[in-house]
């Protein structure tokens, strides 16, 4: 970031700070004059702050000049795809704004961004290139959200405090806020509006759960990975009930959930069959906290794939075979305690450990991170996360 500051005030400030010549004025007059001079210096410094600007490089937009006194300006927010789109739309509306004023400028910028996002929503979606992550409106377009919800959401984008970076943007922001205030409660079903935004937030949460789960899987942390992947699958399944574009393709989540489940079950079996007390307790903990809850959730899924059903059957068969093996009486007792829950969880409440909270609001690099971790898992190339 390069900062350029005008210095027109410096000459004035220097003059004001200079020693006054003897004038023969009374002490009261001199004190009054000093107060006036001090006030002038303060005003000059305020003008300096207003004239100070920063040159900021915004991806997909270019360089923009940002006032030092920009109200609420947040450089990180300016780098999000949604904010980049709004800034670019305002830039394209410059001529209309200069010629016809803020209202015409807002209308032009609004239509520019609306058209861009609609075209983006028509692109093909893959986990590595999911355009829905770039903006809520892409998600809304693909899921045929009501037009009034789409329009209000976009209008709110133009009211963001981070648009306080120059006079044109500030004028458009104020105009958007004025338009937003004109929308009356009876004009909009706010419950429906909030539900659409909540669905989009959950969609992004699913993606972050998947990504975090795969990153744990990549580092061999199967227990943590299964927790994230199991929650990703369940949350995604709830979204998909309302349409195939509401969530992600469940097959990718299912593949790695199955891999983690199988690996954890094998680890729990080795620990349990070792006969050592500490290992046995650890193996049972893995079964109680991860494997069994996941099995119960899968058993209640009517759309479960055949691969998942086979994996469940193999796990159950493995523990049944343990009954025929020679082991201490204490192990037989412990096996008898959790085996029924492995075999049938239909009458039991599922308690799956919640994963640590994830932050999804500013996660605008999700696709590149997912692509990197997928490449790493499959060892197809050197991973470079951008």
Secondary structure, 3 states (H helix, E strand, C coil): CEEECCCHHHHHHHHHHCCCCCCCCCHHHHHHHHHHHHHHHHHHHHHHHHHCEEEEEECCCEEEEEECCCCCCCHHHHCCHHHHHHHHHHHHCHHHHHHHCHHHHHHHHHHHHHHHHHHHHCCCCECCECHHHCCHHHHHHHCCCCHHHHHHHHHHHCCCHHHCCCHHHHHHHHHHHHHHHCCCHHHCCHHHHHHHHHHHHHHHHHHHHHHHHHHHHHCCCHHHHHHHHHHHHHHHHHHHCCCCCCCCCHHHHHHHHHHHHHHHHHHHHHHHHCCCHHHHHHHHHHHHHHHHHHHHHHHCCCCCCHHHHHHHHHHHHHHHHHCCCCCCHHHHHHHHHHHHHHHCCCCCCCCCCCCCCCCCCCCCCHHHHHHHHHHHHHCCCCCCCC
